[in-house]
Amino acid sequence: MQAKNIYGENIDAIQSKFSEATKDGFAPTLAIVFCSITQDRKALGEFFTKKNVTVFGSTTAGEIIDDEVLEHSTVVMLLDMNTNNFKILHEEGADTHTIAMNIAQKAKQAFSNPSVIIISSGLTIDAEQIIKGVQEVDKNIPLFGGLAGDDLTMKSSYVFSNDFESANALIALAIDGDKIHIHGMATSGWDDIGIEKIITRSEGNVVYTIDDEPAADVFVKFFKFTGAVDTAAEIIVMNFAQYPLQLKKDNGNVVLRSPMMSDPDTKALIFAGGIPQGSRVKFSVPPGFDLVEKTAERISAMRNEVANPDAVIMFSCKARHLALGPMMSDEAGKIRSIWNKPLLGFFTYGEIGAVKGNSCDFHNETCSMVVMEEIK
């Protein structure tokens, strides 16, 4: 299986670079497309349909291609994967748990041993329900992915394929695990700070009070933020999201939960993933400048599982990008150098993957890597 990456700031550039990539006889069947909400998604779908290429697409909060970090662009990984070895699945609806179960059931109908890369649109969903829904069908399905972004406008994110688009859906790339080996790892590196606090009132991914105080007020007081947090969603993303809550789950996994939005009436915070009432949490802060080296070192351990992949996909949290700034390009470059293979990714509003030695979970502030290798 061969992979080639192309990118552009408009559909004309994508068409031109596609022609350049295929002039040697390369015949892609699958396009993984990550793009800004400013890009013409309809034109992208129509173009790839004409080329008989199936699209697996998501909007972003920034794009990653090889060792470059971009904004307001389209990045594409073209793969000549055997069409019998993959299937695009999508389900639309408000009940995330149910539509995730439907995706998993369809994946198992398509392949006896499926692996699934899944992306969700929507800004207020409880992404924990994606994992619960899939695992209720089959706990052994390898599962990776993330939440679509919208350039931090916090209005609406999308998933799409050739003739499908939705701001309230799951889209999945289901792959025959007997033909394509997929392996992944999630790593964060954020450090906890302060004393333990208790989630005293929550429903799903909405936290109303922490230690019996309004959740937004607790963040403001702890980090001494200034400004009216009840007036602008971007304040939540730019400030609060870089200081997630660290949550130890019943299964032993330690995950981070970043606030996405605030309810101005109740001062509740809406997180990307669920935080059960009664949970004990700590605040987390961005790590030191050695994070890039540590991340690359942890991910390089994946070479023991897949030494020579055909393609690498990266789901990295947008809040991580905000915290690390220009160092994100260094991180992408170091990760790409591990295998020196085409790398494509985007900045997400949450990540799905497994920390080494643990089961799959939903994360924030995390880099979730996926490598794909055709079994010869």
C-alpha positions in Angstrom: 0.0 0.0 0.0 1.3 3.4 -1.0 0.5 6.7 0.6 1.1 10.2 -0.7 0.3 13.5 1.0 -0.9 16.7 -0.8 -2.2 20.0 0.5 -3.5 23.4 -0.6 -5.4 26.5 0.4 -8.2 26.0 -2.2 -9.7 23.3 -4.4 -7.7 24.4 -7.4 -4.4 23.7 -5.5 -5.7 20.3 -4.4 -6.7 19.4 -8.0 -3.3 20.4 -9.3 -1.4 18.5 -6.7 -3.6 15.5 -7.2 -2.6 15.5 -10.8 1.0 15.8 -9.9 0.8 12.9 -7.4 -0.9 10.6 -9.9 1.1 11.3 -13.0 3.4 8.3 -12.3 0.5 5.9 -12.4 -0.4 6.0 -8.7 -4.1 5.2 -8.4 -5.5 6.2 -5.0 -8.8 4.7 -3.8 -9.0 6.5 -0.5 -8.5 10.1 0.5 -8.2 11.0 4.2 -9.1 14.7 4.1 -8.7 17.1 7.0 -9.6 20.7 6.3 -10.5 24.1 7.8 -14.2 25.0 7.9 -13.3 27.8 5.4 -12.5 25.3 2.7 -15.0 24.2 0.1 -15.9 20.7 1.3 -18.6 20.2 -1.4 -16.1 20.9 -4.1 -13.6 18.5 -2.5 -16.2 15.8 -2.4 -17.3 16.3 -6.0 -13.7 16.3 -7.2 -12.7 13.0 -5.5 -16.0 11.4 -6.6 -15.0 12.2 -10.2 -11.6 10.5 -9.6 -13.3 7.4 -8.0 -11.7 8.1 -4.7 -13.6 7.6 -1.4 -13.4 10.4 1.1 -13.0 10.1 4.9 -13.1 13.7 6.1 -13.3 16.1 9.0 -13.1 19.8 9.7 -10.2 20.9 11.9 -8.7 23.5 14.3 -5.5 23.4 12.3 -3.9 20.9 10.0 -0.7 18.8 10.2 1.1 17.4 7.2 4.5 15.6 7.6 6.5 18.1 9.6 4.4 21.2 9.0 1.6 22.8 11.0 -0.9 24.7 8.9 -4.1 26.8 9.3 -7.1 27.4 7.0 -6.0 24.8 4.6 -6.8 21.3 3.3 -4.4 18.4 3.8 -5.0 15.0 2.2 -3.5 11.6 2.5 -4.0 9.5 -0.7 -3.9 5.8 -0.3 -4.2 3.0 -2.9 -5.7 0.7 -0.3 -7.6 -2.3 -1.8 -11.3 -1.3 -1.8 -12.2 -4.7 -0.3 -10.2 -3.8 2.8 -12.0 -0.6 3.9 -15.5 0.8 4.3 -16.7 4.3 5.2 -19.5 4.3 7.8 -21.5 7.2 9.1 -24.4 7.6 11.5 -26.2 10.8 12.4 -28.2 11.6 15.6 -28.2 13.0 19.1 -27.7 9.7 20.9 -24.0 9.3 20.6 -24.0 5.9 22.4 -26.5 4.4 20.1 -25.0 5.7 16.8 -21.5 4.5 18.0 -23.0 1.0 18.6 -24.5 1.1 15.1 -21.1 2.0 13.7 -19.5 -0.9 15.5 -22.1 -3.4 14.4 -21.7 -2.3 10.7 -17.9 -2.6 11.1 -18.3 -6.2 12.3 -20.7 -7.0 9.5 -18.2 -5.7 7.0 -15.1 -7.5 8.5 -14.6 -10.3 10.9 -11.7 -8.5 12.5 -12.3 -4.8 12.1 -10.2 -1.8 13.2 -12.0 1.5 13.4 -10.8 5.1 13.1 -13.7 7.4 14.1 -14.3 11.1 14.1 -17.2 12.9 15.6 -18.7 16.3 14.7 -20.6 18.4 17.2 -19.3 20.6 20.0 -21.4 19.5 23.0 -21.4 15.7 22.7 -20.1 13.4 25.5 -17.3 11.7 23.5 -17.0 9.1 26.2 -20.2 7.6 24.8 -18.4 6.9 21.5 -16.1 4.5 23.2 -18.8 3.0 25.4 -21.0 2.4 22.4 -18.3 0.7 20.4 -17.1 -1.4 23.3 -20.6 -2.5 24.2 -20.6 -4.3 20.8 -17.0 -5.6 21.0 -14.4 -4.6 23.5 -11.6 -5.9 21.3 -12.2 -3.6 18.3 -9.0 -1.4 18.0 -10.4 2.2 18.1 -8.7 5.5 17.4 -9.8 9.0 16.4 -10.9 12.4 17.6 -13.4 15.2 17.6 -13.7 17.5 14.6 -12.7 21.2 15.0 -13.9 24.5 13.6 -10.9 26.8 13.8 -11.9 27.7 17.4 -15.0 29.5 16.3 -16.9 27.1 18.6 -20.0 27.3 16.4 -20.2 24.0 14.4 -17.8 21.2 13.4 -18.3 18.7 10.5 -17.5 15.2 9.3 -18.0 14.4 5.6 -17.5 12.0 2.8 -18.1 12.2 -0.9 -21.9 12.8 -0.7 -22.4 13.1 3.1 -21.8 16.0 5.5 -23.1 16.5 9.1 -22.6 18.7 12.1 -24.1 16.0 14.3 -22.7 12.6 13.3 -20.0 10.0 13.6 -17.9 9.0 10.6 -15.7 5.9 10.7 -13.0 4.4 8.5 -13.5 0.6 9.1 -10.5 -1.4 8.0 -10.1 -5.2 7.6 -7.6 -6.0 10.4 -6.6 -9.2 8.7 -5.3 -7.2 5.8 -4.2 -3.9 7.3 -2.3 -3.8 10.6 -3.3 -0.8 12.7 -1.5 0.1 15.9 -1.8 3.3 18.0 -0.7 5.1 21.2 -1.9 8.2 23.1 0.5 10.3 25.2 0.0 13.6 27.0 2.6 14.7 29.5 0.6 17.3 31.4 1.5 17.7 35.1 -1.0 17.7 37.9 -1.1 20.7 40.3 -2.8 21.6 43.5 -4.9 19.5 45.9 -7.7 17.1 45.0 -11.1 18.5 44.3 -14.5 16.8 44.1 -17.0 17.1 41.3 -20.1 17.8 43.5 -22.6 18.1 40.7 -22.4 16.9 37.1 -24.5 15.3 34.4 -22.6 13.5 31.7 -20.1 16.0 30.3 -21.6 19.0 32.0 -20.0 20.0 35.3 -22.1 22.4 37.4 -20.1 22.5 40.7 -16.7 21.7 42.0 -16.4 21.6 45.8 -19.9 23.0 45.8 -18.8 26.1 43.9 -19.8 27.0 40.3 -17.3 25.2 38.0 -16.4 28.3 36.0 -15.7 30.3 39.2 -13.4 27.6 40.5 -11.2 27.8 37.3 -11.2 31.6 37.5 -10.1 31.7 41.2 -7.5 28.9 40.9 -5.7 30.4 37.9 -6.6 34.0 38.6 -8.1 34.6 35.2 -9.4 38.0 34.2 -12.2 38.8 31.9 -15.9 37.8 31.7 -15.9 34.1 31.1 -19.7 34.1 30.5 -19.5 36.2 27.4 -17.2 34.5 25.0 -16.6 30.9 24.2 -13.1 31.6 22.9 -12.0 32.7 26.4 -12.8 29.2 27.6 -10.8 27.6 24.8 -7.8 30.0 25.0 -7.5 29.9 28.8 -9.4 27.1 30.6 -8.7 24.4 28.0 -5.0 24.6 28.6 -5.5 23.6 32.2 -7.6 20.4 32.1 -8.9 18.4 35.0 -7.0 15.2 35.6 -9.4 12.3 36.3 -8.6 8.8 37.5 -11.2 6.4 36.2 -12.5 3.2 37.7 -10.6 1.2 35.1 -7.3 2.7 36.3 -6.8 5.0 33.3 -5.8 8.6 34.1 -7.4 11.0 31.5 -7.6 14.7 31.0 -10.8 16.6 30.6 -10.7 20.1 29.0 -13.7 22.5 29.2 -15.1 23.5 25.8 -17.8 26.0 26.7 -19.5 27.7 29.6 -23.2 28.1 30.5 -23.5 31.8 31.4 -26.6 31.3 33.5 -25.4 28.5 35.7 -21.6 29.0 35.3 -21.4 25.3 34.4 -18.6 24.0 32.2 -19.2 21.7 29.2 -16.4 19.3 28.8 -15.5 17.2 25.8 -15.9 14.0 27.8 -17.9 12.8 30.8 -16.9 13.5 34.4 -19.0 11.5 36.8 -20.5 13.2 39.9 -18.3 12.4 42.9 -15.1 12.1 40.9 -11.9 13.3 42.5 -9.9 15.5 40.2 -6.8 17.7 40.1 -5.9 20.6 37.8 -3.2 20.1 35.2 -0.7 22.5 33.7 1.4 22.4 30.5 4.7 20.6 31.0 8.2 21.9 30.4 10.1 22.4 27.2 11.2 18.8 27.2 7.7 17.6 26.3 8.5 17.3 22.6 11.4 15.0 23.2 9.4 12.9 25.7 6.5 12.5 23.3 8.7 11.4 20.5 10.5 9.0 22.8 7.2 7.4 23.9 5.8 7.1 20.4 9.0 5.6 19.1 8.2 2.6 21.2 5.5 1.8 18.6 8.4 0.7 16.3 8.4 -2.5 18.3 4.9 -3.2 17.1 5.1 -1.8 13.5 8.6 -1.2 12.2 7.7 -0.2 8.7 4.2 1.3 8.4 2.8 2.7 5.1 1.2 5.7 6.7 1.0 7.6 10.0 -2.0 9.6 11.3 -1.9 12.1 14.1 -4.8 13.4 16.2 -3.4 16.2 18.5 -5.4 18.4 20.9 -5.9 22.0 19.9 -5.3 23.1 23.5 -2.0 21.3 23.3 -1.2 23.4 20.2 -2.1 26.6 22.1 0.1 25.6 25.0 3.1 24.5 22.9 3.0 27.1 20.1 5.8 26.8 17.6 7.1 23.7 19.3 4.2 21.8 17.6 6.1 21.8 14.3 9.1 20.3 16.2 6.9 17.6 17.6 5.4 16.7 14.2 8.9 16.6 12.7 10.3 14.4 15.4 7.4 12.0 15.1 7.6 11.8 11.3 11.3 11.1 11.6 10.6 7.9 13.6 9.4 6.1 10.5 10.0 8.7 7.7 6.7 7.9 6.2 3.8 10.2 5.1 2.2 11.7 8.2 -1.2 13.5 8.2 -3.2 14.9 11.1 -5.2 17.7 12.5 -5.8 19.6 15.8 -8.9 18.2 17.5 -11.3 19.0 20.3 -10.5 15.6 21.9 -8.7 12.4 21.1 -9.5 8.7 21.2 -6.7 6.2 21.8 -4.9 4.0 24.3 -2.2 5.1 26.7 0.5 2.4 26.6 -0.5 -0.6 28.6 -4.1 0.6 29.1 -7.4 0.2 27.4 -8.8 2.7 24.9 -10.2 5.9 26.3 -11.2 9.5 25.5 -8.5 12.2 26.1 -7.7 15.9 26.0 -4.3 17.6 25.7 -3.1 14.4 24.1 -1.3 13.3 21.0 -3.0 10.1 19.7 -1.0 8.3 17.0 -2.1 5.7 14.5 0.1 3.7 12.1 -1.1 1.5 9.3 0.7 -1.3 7.5 -0.5 -3.5 4.8 0.1 -7.2 5.6 2.1 -8.7 2.8 
